[in-house]
Amino acid sequence: MKSRLVWLVVLLCLVAFQNDSCSANTQKTKEARETIKTGAERTEDYFPLLEHRRIAVAGNHTSMLGATHLVDTLLRAGFDLVKVFSPEHGFRGDAAAGEWVDSTVDKQTGLPIVSLYGSNRRPAPSHLHDIDVIVFDIQDVGVRFYTYISTMTYIMEEAARQKIPVIILDRPNPLRHYIDGPVLEPAYSSFVGLHPVPVVHGMTIGEYALMVNGEGWLGDGLTCNVTVIPVENYHSGIRYSLPLQPSPNLPNMHAIYLYPSLCFFEGTQISLGRGTDKPFQVYGHPAFKDKGFDYVFTPLSVKAAPNPPQLGNRCYGRDLSTIPLEVLECMGEIQLDYLIEAYKMYADKDSFFNSFFERLAGTSQLRQQLKDGKSAELIRESWKPGIESYKSIRSQYLLYPDDD
């Protein structure tokens, strides 16, 4: 039996897909993949900025120029590369979400790797005393609680204190085509959300850096000397497919498109597929047995998720991986129906949420709205004033057209 909710979502999105602009953008995506040139690939624009300087690279497995890693490219070009700063998931991108990552030495290059997801979340002065410039090149996914933008902010902050310039090699944002979600309130600022932006912020990582700098979000009156090397031939109409998975539990574009909607489940008792072959593409719970759900899965301990929620428990829920990719590409909002339905179905309402939920939502309002039985439309309506205010700020820092 087909899931009524899934096919309702599919039907609504298929209608959206008939929209001429969405169909045109999908076609332009296919054409643009051959013409886009990432900031890292524009070596003629940033190589001159690195001459006779001691360099640190903030990067991971996504820091690629075609088939060659940025670190290897710089070393082969003869630059004085001193060290690497690595974010969550480590330099090679294989550490699980939230897994402590130790500083180490890269076996392939012999370079010291300073982990910024272990004992340090930001570079210490001792990590910066022997460098003249930081090159930041990490593929982001455009969602507030994805921690790469927090790592970038902390790097910018400490670089500003030490008067070290930062060069950001920009990359496309696969979710730049829409803005949605509650704007974070200062009381809920954390590493999974530092700034007053919506869940889906609609900016590339380079644009985001300019906003952090320009809005004074580094604090203490700090301003970082930032240079962004933009992406060529890019605009928000392009649905950019990432050539590499950005982290272990976002293995494909289905997961990336569903991530903003399903990540709220990290703040609940519901499994979102960690420990399965469909992370961020399914959701469910053992208590949903006999509730009419047609998909069954059991989270296991795997490298990408050693201790996932509902480990070893048979879960009943939804398989969203069957939604056609072209439908997901045209979704222009967070899908709240998944969260609303799961809360309604969960019998023990008092235990549904955990303390992480507010940090993900960036507000206490969403939990209360779910408890009050608010519809997706009413919840979304409450986001509009914050989103509109944010858009006016965002518009000052855009490097690429919103439409083509």
C-alpha positions in Angstrom: 0.0 0.0 0.0 1.4 3.4 -1.0 1.8 5.9 1.8 -1.0 8.4 1.6 1.2 11.3 3.0 4.1 10.6 0.7 1.9 10.6 -2.4 0.1 13.7 -1.3 3.4 15.5 -1.0 4.5 14.0 -4.4 1.2 15.2 -6.0 1.6 18.7 -4.6 5.2 18.9 -5.7 4.4 17.5 -9.2 2.0 20.4 -9.6 4.8 22.8 -8.6 7.1 21.0 -11.1 4.7 22.0 -13.9 5.6 25.6 -13.2 7.5 26.9 -16.2 10.3 28.6 -14.2 11.0 25.4 -12.2 11.1 23.3 -15.4 13.3 25.9 -17.1 15.7 25.9 -14.1 15.9 22.2 -14.1 17.0 22.3 -17.8 19.4 25.1 -17.0 20.9 22.9 -14.3 22.0 20.3 -16.9 23.5 23.0 -19.0 25.2 24.8 -16.1 27.0 21.8 -14.7 29.3 22.0 -17.7 30.0 25.8 -17.3 30.2 26.4 -13.6 33.6 27.0 -12.3 34.1 26.9 -8.5 36.2 29.3 -6.6 38.9 26.6 -6.1 39.1 26.1 -9.9 39.8 29.8 -10.5 43.4 29.5 -9.6 44.4 32.5 -11.7 42.4 34.7 -9.3 43.8 33.5 -6.0 47.3 32.0 -6.7 48.8 35.5 -6.8 47.4 36.2 -3.4 49.3 33.2 -2.0 52.8 34.0 -3.3 55.5 34.3 -0.6 53.0 33.5 2.2 52.8 30.8 4.7 49.4 29.1 4.1 46.8 27.2 6.2 44.0 25.5 4.4 40.6 25.0 6.1 39.2 22.1 4.1 38.0 18.6 3.9 37.3 15.9 1.4 35.2 18.3 -0.7 38.1 20.7 -1.3 38.6 19.4 -4.8 39.6 20.8 -8.2 38.3 18.2 -10.5 40.1 15.0 -9.4 42.8 16.8 -7.4 42.6 18.0 -3.8 43.3 21.7 -3.1 46.1 20.7 -0.8 47.8 18.7 -3.5 47.3 21.5 -6.0 48.9 24.0 -3.8 51.8 21.8 -2.9 52.5 20.9 -6.6 52.4 24.6 -7.4 55.2 25.2 -4.9 53.3 27.2 -2.3 54.4 27.1 1.3 51.5 25.1 2.8 52.0 24.9 6.6 49.0 23.2 8.0 45.4 22.2 7.6 42.3 23.0 9.7 39.6 20.4 9.5 35.8 20.7 10.4 33.3 18.2 11.7 33.7 14.8 10.1 37.5 15.4 9.8 39.8 16.2 6.9 38.9 13.1 5.0 35.2 13.5 5.7 34.7 10.0 7.2 34.0 10.7 10.9 30.5 10.3 12.1 28.2 13.2 13.0 29.2 14.6 16.4 32.2 12.3 16.6 35.2 13.8 18.4 38.0 14.3 15.9 41.6 14.5 17.1 44.4 16.6 15.6 46.8 14.5 13.7 49.2 14.3 10.7 47.9 13.7 7.2 49.5 10.5 6.0 49.5 11.5 2.4 51.2 14.8 2.7 52.8 14.9 6.2 51.0 18.1 7.0 49.8 18.7 10.5 46.0 18.7 10.7 44.4 20.8 13.4 41.0 19.5 14.2 38.3 22.1 14.9 35.9 19.5 16.0 37.7 18.0 19.0 39.3 19.8 21.9 39.1 23.0 19.8 36.2 24.5 17.9 38.2 27.5 16.8 41.9 28.0 16.1 44.0 29.0 19.1 46.6 31.8 18.8 49.3 29.1 18.8 47.7 27.6 15.7 48.0 30.9 13.9 51.4 32.3 14.8 53.2 30.7 11.9 50.8 31.5 9.0 50.1 34.5 6.9 46.9 33.6 5.2 44.0 31.1 5.5 42.3 29.5 2.5 38.9 28.2 3.3 37.4 25.7 0.9 34.5 23.5 2.1 31.3 22.5 0.4 28.3 23.7 2.4 24.6 22.7 2.0 23.0 26.0 2.9 21.3 25.0 6.2 21.8 26.8 9.5 22.5 23.7 11.6 25.1 22.3 9.2 28.2 23.1 11.2 30.6 24.1 8.5 29.4 27.8 8.6 30.0 27.8 12.4 33.6 26.6 11.8 34.1 29.3 9.2 32.8 31.9 11.6 35.2 30.9 14.3 38.1 30.8 11.9 37.2 34.4 10.7 36.9 35.6 14.3 40.3 34.3 15.4 41.9 35.4 12.1 40.5 38.9 12.7 42.1 38.9 16.1 45.5 38.0 14.7 45.0 40.2 11.6 45.4 37.3 9.2 43.5 37.5 5.9 41.0 34.8 4.9 40.4 33.7 1.3 37.2 31.9 0.7 36.9 29.7 -2.4 33.2 29.8 -3.0 31.1 26.8 -4.0 27.4 26.6 -5.1 24.7 26.0 -2.5 22.4 23.2 -3.5 19.6 24.8 -1.5 20.1 28.4 -2.6 16.9 28.6 -4.5 14.7 29.1 -1.4 14.7 30.6 2.1 12.6 29.1 4.9 12.3 28.2 8.6 12.2 30.2 11.8 14.9 32.8 12.3 17.2 31.9 15.2 16.7 33.8 18.4 19.9 34.8 20.3 19.0 32.8 23.3 19.4 29.6 21.3 22.7 30.4 19.6 25.0 27.4 19.6 27.4 25.6 17.3 24.5 24.3 15.3 23.2 27.8 14.8 25.2 30.9 15.6 23.4 33.7 13.8 19.9 35.1 13.4 19.1 33.5 10.1 16.4 31.0 8.9 17.0 27.3 8.8 17.5 27.5 5.0 19.4 30.7 4.5 19.7 30.9 0.7 23.4 31.9 0.5 26.6 30.4 -0.7 29.3 30.0 2.0 31.1 33.0 0.5 28.0 35.2 0.6 27.4 34.0 4.2 30.9 35.0 5.2 30.4 38.5 3.8 27.2 38.8 5.8 28.8 37.6 9.1 31.5 40.2 8.6 29.2 43.0 7.4 26.6 42.5 10.2 29.2 42.5 13.0 28.4 39.0 14.0 32.1 38.2 14.8 31.6 40.3 18.0 33.9 42.6 19.9 33.9 45.0 16.9 36.0 42.6 14.9 36.2 42.6 11.1 38.0 39.9 9.2 40.0 40.7 6.0 37.9 38.4 3.7 38.4 37.9 0.0 35.8 35.7 -1.7 36.7 34.0 -5.0 33.3 33.6 -6.6 31.8 30.8 -8.6 31.6 31.5 -12.4 28.3 31.2 -14.3 26.2 30.6 -11.2 22.8 31.9 -10.0 20.0 30.7 -7.7 18.0 29.1 -10.5 20.6 26.4 -10.9 19.9 23.2 -9.0 23.5 22.2 -8.4 24.2 18.5 -7.8 27.1 18.0 -5.5 29.9 15.9 -7.0 30.8 14.5 -3.6 28.7 13.7 -0.5 29.4 16.6 1.9 29.3 14.4 5.0 28.8 10.7 5.8 25.0 10.9 6.5 24.2 13.0 3.4 25.1 10.4 0.8 23.1 11.8 -2.1 20.9 14.7 -3.4 17.7 13.0 -2.0 19.2 13.3 1.5 20.4 16.9 0.9 17.0 18.1 -0.3 15.2 16.4 2.6 17.8 17.4 5.2 16.2 20.7 6.3 12.8 19.0 6.8 14.0 15.8 8.6 16.8 17.2 10.7 14.3 18.4 13.3 13.8 14.8 14.2 17.3 14.9 15.8 15.6 16.8 18.6 13.0 14.0 19.1 12.7 10.3 19.7 12.1 9.6 16.0 14.7 7.9 13.8 15.6 9.7 10.6 17.4 6.8 9.1 20.9 7.1 10.7 22.3 3.6 10.8 20.5 2.6 7.6 21.3 2.9 3.9 18.9 5.8 3.7 19.9 8.4 6.2 17.8 11.6 6.0 15.5 9.8 3.5 13.3 7.9 5.9 11.8 8.4 9.4 10.0 6.2 11.9 9.7 4.7 15.4 8.9 1.3 17.0 5.8 2.8 18.5 4.4 3.4 15.0 3.7 -0.3 14.5 0.0 -0.8 13.5 -0.3 2.9 12.8 -0.7 2.4 9.0 2.9 3.0 8.1 4.1 1.0 5.2 7.9 1.1 5.5 10.0 -0.9 8.1 13.7 -0.4 8.9 16.1 -1.2 11.7 19.0 1.2 12.5 22.3 -0.6 13.0 25.7 0.5 14.2 27.7 1.6 11.1 30.8 3.8 10.6 28.7 6.9 9.7 26.5 6.4 12.8 28.0 4.1 15.5 25.1 4.7 17.9 22.1 5.9 16.0 18.7 6.7 17.6 16.6 3.5 17.9 19.7 1.3 17.5 18.6 -2.3 16.8 14.9 -1.4 17.1 12.4 -2.2 14.3 11.0 1.1 13.2 7.8 1.8 11.2 7.5 4.9 9.2 7.9 6.6 5.8 10.4 6.0 2.9 10.9 9.4 1.2 13.6 8.1 -1.1 11.0 7.1 -3.6 10.0 10.8 -4.2 11.4 11.6 -7.7 14.5 13.7 -7.5 13.1 16.3 -10.0 10.2 16.8 -7.5 12.5 17.4 -4.6 14.5 19.9 -6.7 11.4 22.0 -7.0 10.4 21.9 -3.4 10.7 25.5 -2.2 9.9 25.1 1.5 10.5 22.9 4.5 8.0 20.1 4.7 6.5 20.3 8.1 3.9 17.6 7.6 6.5 14.9 8.5 7.1 16.4 11.9 3.5 17.2 12.6 2.3 13.7 11.7 5.0 12.0 13.8 4.1 14.1 16.8 0.4 13.3 16.4 1.1 9.6 16.1 3.5 9.5 19.1 1.5 8.5 22.1 3.8 9.7 24.9 3.8 13.4 24.0 5.9 14.4 27.1 8.8 12.3 25.9 8.6 13.1 22.1 11.1 16.1 22.3 14.6 16.2 23.7 16.7 19.2 24.8 18.3 19.5 21.3 15.1 20.5 19.6 15.2 24.2 20.5 18.8 24.5 19.3 17.8 23.0 15.9 14.7 25.1 15.7 16.5 28.2 17.0 13.3 29.1 19.0 11.0 27.7 21.6 8.0 28.6 19.5 8.1 25.6 17.2 7.8 23.0 20.0 4.8 24.9 21.4 3.1 25.2 18.0 3.4 21.5 17.6 1.9 20.9 21.1 -0.9 23.3 20.3 -1.8 21.4 17.1 -1.0 24.2 14.8 -1.2 23.4 11.1 1.8 23.7 8.8 0.3 26.8 7.2 -0.1 28.6 10.5 3.4 27.7 11.6 4.8 28.9 8.3 2.8 32.1 8.6 4.6 32.8 11.9 8.0 32.6 10.2 7.2 35.3 7.5 8.1 38.5 9.4 11.5 37.1 10.4 12.2 35.8 6.9 11.3 39.1 5.3 13.5 41.0 7.7 16.3 38.6 7.0 15.9 38.9 3.3 16.6 42.6 3.5 19.9 41.9 5.3 20.8 39.1 2.9 20.3 41.2 -0.2 23.3 43.4 0.7 25.7 40.6 0.4 24.7 38.6 -2.6 27.3 37.7 -5.2 25.0 36.0 -7.6 21.6 36.8 -9.1 18.6 35.4 -7.4 17.0 34.7 -10.8 18.3 34.4 -14.3 
